[in-house]
């Protein structure tokens, strides 16, 4: 095997180990308790480097038209808008992943949730044991603190917000 190939493989392993992502805060707020109720919205530390996200809520009526407005903020003297501002038709997206940014975010948590079918959505909406894996991200991020804000609209009315803060650390020097 070529020496340069071995060197690249070793550097690749070091870079993956040098990147860490973990949740720092989670806030869920329902604006219409008669439509959507949160039962559980919390982070749990399972290891020093792994914090899992658990959200359990119930959609009390069938939802046929679901939209989400997602924004990514980067912390720099407060949270400032950073690169991503996406409005998405969830029902259309679940049928055909047409938005690359939403696809990247959805791929991070799809195996931890029951939100993986087409509309209508009704009943329990659960994300359980979800933790961040930098290797699934697929994009380079600068080191820093981020906030992913998702505003959920059912039938064009704001129903609830989910805001997840996380830190991304790329420590290539000490690896």
C-alpha positions in Angstrom: 0.0 0.0 0.0 1.2 3.5 -0.8 2.7 5.5 2.1 0.5 8.6 1.2 -2.7 6.5 1.3 -1.8 5.2 4.8 -0.9 8.7 6.0 -4.3 10.0 4.7 -6.2 7.2 6.4 -4.4 8.0 9.7 -5.1 11.7 9.3 -8.8 10.9 8.5 -9.1 8.9 11.7 -7.5 11.6 13.7 -9.8 14.3 12.3 -13.0 12.3 13.1 -11.8 11.9 16.7 -10.9 15.6 16.9 -14.5 16.8 16.2 -17.1 16.8 18.8 -20.7 17.9 18.9 -23.0 17.9 21.9 -26.2 19.5 23.0 -26.1 22.3 25.5 -29.7 23.4 25.9 -33.2 22.5 24.7 -36.4 24.6 24.9 -39.8 23.5 23.7 -42.9 25.8 23.8 -46.4 25.0 22.7 -48.5 28.0 21.8 -51.7 26.1 21.4 -52.2 23.4 24.1 -55.4 22.3 22.5 -53.5 21.2 19.4 -50.1 20.1 20.6 -48.9 19.2 24.1 -45.3 18.5 25.2 -45.0 15.7 27.8 -41.2 15.7 27.9 -38.6 18.0 26.4 -35.2 17.5 28.0 -31.5 16.7 27.6 -29.9 13.9 29.5 -26.1 13.4 30.0 -25.3 9.7 29.5 -21.5 10.1 29.2 -19.2 13.0 29.5 -19.1 13.5 25.7 -22.7 12.4 24.9 -25.9 14.2 25.8 -29.1 12.8 24.4 -32.2 14.7 23.4 -35.7 13.4 24.3 -38.9 15.0 23.1 -42.3 13.5 23.6 -45.4 15.4 22.5 -48.9 14.6 21.4 -50.6 16.0 18.3 -54.3 16.0 19.4 -55.8 16.4 15.9 -54.7 15.2 12.5 -52.5 17.6 10.7 -52.6 17.6 6.9 -50.6 20.8 6.2 -47.4 21.1 8.2 -44.7 23.7 7.6 -41.5 24.3 9.6 -39.3 27.4 9.5 -35.8 26.5 10.6 -33.0 29.0 11.3 -29.5 28.3 12.5 -27.8 30.9 14.7 -24.2 31.2 15.7 -23.2 32.7 19.0 -21.1 35.8 18.8 -22.1 38.4 21.4 -25.5 36.9 21.5 -27.0 34.5 18.8 -26.8 36.0 15.3 -28.4 34.5 12.1 -25.9 32.2 10.4 -26.2 30.8 6.9 -29.3 28.6 7.2 -32.9 30.0 7.0 -35.2 27.4 5.5 -39.0 27.2 5.1 -40.2 23.7 4.4 -43.4 21.9 3.6 -43.0 18.8 5.8 -45.6 16.6 4.1 -43.9 17.2 0.7 -40.4 16.7 2.2 -41.3 13.4 3.8 -42.5 12.1 0.4 -39.5 13.4 -1.5 -36.4 14.8 0.2 -36.2 17.9 -2.0 -34.2 20.3 0.3 -30.6 19.4 0.9 -30.3 21.4 4.2 -33.4 19.8 5.6 -32.2 16.4 4.4 -28.9 16.8 6.3 -30.8 17.7 9.5 -33.4 15.0 9.1 -30.7 12.3 8.5 -29.2 13.2 11.9 -32.3 12.2 13.8 -34.5 10.0 11.6 -33.5 6.7 13.3 -34.4 8.1 16.7 -38.0 9.2 15.9 -41.4 8.0 14.8 -41.7 11.1 12.5 -40.9 9.1 9.4 -44.1 8.7 7.5 -46.3 10.8 5.2 -49.1 13.1 6.4 -51.4 13.1 8.2 -49.6 13.3 11.5 -51.6 12.5 14.6 -50.9 11.2 18.1 -47.5 10.8 19.8 -44.6 12.5 18.1 -41.4 11.2 19.7 -37.6 11.7 19.4 -35.9 9.5 21.9 -32.2 9.0 22.7 -31.0 11.3 19.9 -27.4 12.4 20.1 -25.3 14.4 17.6 -22.8 12.5 15.4 -20.4 14.8 13.5 -19.7 12.2 10.9 -23.3 12.4 9.7 -23.2 16.2 9.3 -21.4 16.2 6.0 -20.5 19.9 6.1 -17.6 21.7 7.7 -18.6 24.0 10.6 -16.4 26.5 12.4 -15.9 25.8 16.1 -18.6 27.5 18.1 -22.0 27.5 19.8 -25.1 27.2 17.7 -28.8 27.4 18.1 -31.2 25.5 15.8 -34.6 27.2 16.0 -37.6 25.3 14.5 -41.0 27.0 14.3 -43.8 24.5 13.6 -47.0 25.6 11.7 -50.0 23.4 11.3 -52.7 24.7 8.9 -50.6 27.9 8.6 -50.9 28.7 12.3 -47.9 28.7 14.6 -48.3 25.8 17.1 -45.0 25.3 18.8 -41.2 26.0 18.8 -38.3 23.7 19.5 -34.9 25.3 20.1 -31.8 23.2 20.4 -28.5 24.7 21.3 -25.3 22.7 20.6 -21.6 23.2 20.5 -19.3 22.1 17.7 -15.6 21.8 18.6 -13.0 21.0 16.0 -9.7 20.5 17.8 -7.3 19.4 15.1 -4.2 20.7 16.9 -4.5 18.5 20.0 -5.6 15.3 18.1 
